[in-house]
Amino acid sequence: MEFFFYGTLMDDDVLSRVVGRRLPPASIESASLLGYKRVYADKALYPVLVPFEGGWTDGHLVGGLAPVELERIFAFEDEGYVAQLMAVSGVRSGEAQALVFMPGSDMKITSRAWHYDEWRRHHKGLYLQRIWGKA
C-alpha cells in the first residue's frame, strides 16, 4: 500500500515520529496529484486538499510501510480525514494508485493557500511541540 502525503507528513521529522523510524530514501519519491490545491484547515497548521481545475499538488509517494506503521498513520490522520485511492504521478514510478487523506465532510477549511516551505520555516517547531511536546 502506498500513500501520497502532501502536508506535514512530507517532513522527515514528522513522518519518522509518526511511523516510529526514519524511512529509507528508496521508500519515498517526489510525486504530484492533478486537479487539487492545498489550503489550511480551519484553526490548524496543517493542510487539506480542495479541487482546483488545472492545478496540481506536489508531495511524496511513500511505500514499504509495516502494518503497525500503517495503523500509526491512520491514527495520526484521525477521523477528520477520509483515505481515498487516487491516481498520482511519481517522478520515478510514473502513474500509481495511492491512498490520499482527503478532508471529511465535517472538516472546516479556509481559502488560504498552504505552502510546505512556509510551514517548515514558520510553523514546524510549534507543530512538533503541540503534537509531541518538543521539537
N, C-alpha and C positions, 0 to 999 in steps of 0.2 A: 504494500500500500504506500503510495506517495502522497505528499501534501504539497500544496502551494501556499507558502507563507508570504504575506505582503505587508506585514506591520512589524510589531515589536519582536516577533519570532524570527525575523531576518537577522537580528543581532545575536552574535555568537554567545555573549554573556547570558542573555535572556534564554536562548534556546538551550544552552548547556545546563542552566539551573532548572529549567522545566523538565528536561528528559533525564537529568542526573549524570550526564557525562558530556564531554566535548566530542562532537561528531567528527569523523574523519572528513577531510575536504572532498573526497571522492563521492560522499553521500549527499553533497549539496551542490546544486548548479543554478546559475542565473536563469531566470525564466520570465515569461510575461503572460498576461491574461488580457485578451482583447475585449473591448466593449465596456470597461469599467474604470472608475477612478476612486481614489482613496479620499475619504473625508473623516473628520473627527467624530467619534461617538460623543453624544451629549455628556458634558461634565466629566470627560475622561481624557487621558493622554494617549489613547490608542485609536487606531483607525477602523473603519468599516468600508466595505465596497458598495458603491452605488452604480447603477447602469449609467453609461456615458457613451453615446453613439460616437464612433470614430476614435474613442480613447483607448488607452491601454495602461496597464499597471505592471510595473516591474516587481519582481520578487524572487524567492528561492524555491526551487523544486527540491524536496527533501525526501529521501527514501532510506531503506535499510534500518528501520526502527524495530526494536523488540516489542513484544506485546505489552510489557509493563510500561514502556515509553509511550506507546500509543494511548494507554489509559491516562498517563500523566498529561499528555497534550489535550485530550478531551476534557479532563478535569480543569485544566488551565483556561480553556476557552469557555467553559461553563454553559449554562442554559441560554445565555443571550445570543449565542450563535447557532447556526444550523450548518452542518457539514454537507456540502453538495459536491458531487462528482462533476468536474468540468474539464474541458479541453484547455491545456496550457501549452505554450511553446518553450521548450528548454533549449538553451544555447547548444548543448552537446547532443541531447537526445531527440531533438525535434519535437513534434507534437506528442503529448502524453495526456493521459487521464489522471487527474489528481483530485484529492479532496481539498476543497476550499471552504473556509469558515465564513459564511455569509451572515449578515445580521438577521436575527429573528424578527418576526412581525411586531414584537413588543419593544424592540430596541429603539431608543430615540437617537437620532443622528442630527448633525449640523450640516451646513453647506460649506463650512471652512475646510479648505484643502489640507490634507495631512502629507507631510514630506519626511521621508526617512532621515535624511541628513539633518534636517532641522530638529527632529525629535532627538536624535543622538546628541546634538550639541546642547540643546536646551532642556530636555526632559528626561533623558536616560537615567541619570543619577537619582532623581526624585522618584522615577518609576520603580527602579530597583529597591529603593528604600521603602516605598509604600507596600510593595509585594513581599519582600524578603527581609526587611528590617535593616539592611545595609547594602551599600553599593559595592 
